[in-house]
Amino acid sequence: MRHQTLRFTASFLFVLTWVILAIGVAISVILGIASSTLISRVLFLVGGLVTTGVFVLGMFAVSRLINLFIEIEEDLRQLRDSFKKE
């Protein structure tokens, strides 16, 4: 099987994305609760959740792009092989 390292990397990034999401949400909530004023609580909570969301979306996109490039390469190889037969 070709591209095992890339497949492993994409899977690892996908799992790491969920771990970072869980940790980011938990830390945002903890910092929001630990803040002293209402405005700082809201800002820590919203800021932490937005930052976590941006990182999670980026990592998820990279994971999916790796899979997409692997599938494109496999499809192009099959297409090339079918043209060679004719």
HUPEVEN-V50802 format. One line per field, one symbol per residue. psi: psi as a letter, one per 20 degrees, with the letter a starting at -180 (. if undefined). burial: b if it has 24 or more other C-alpha atoms within 12 Angstrom, else e. Layout:
psi=???
burial=???
//
This chain:
psi=pqkhghgggggghgghghghgggggghggghghiqgrghhgggggggghggggggghghgggghhggghghgggghghgghhhhh.
burial=eeeeeeeeebeebbebbeebbeebbeebeeebeeeeeeeeeeebbeebbeebeeebeebbebbeebbeebeeeeeeeeeeeeeeee
//
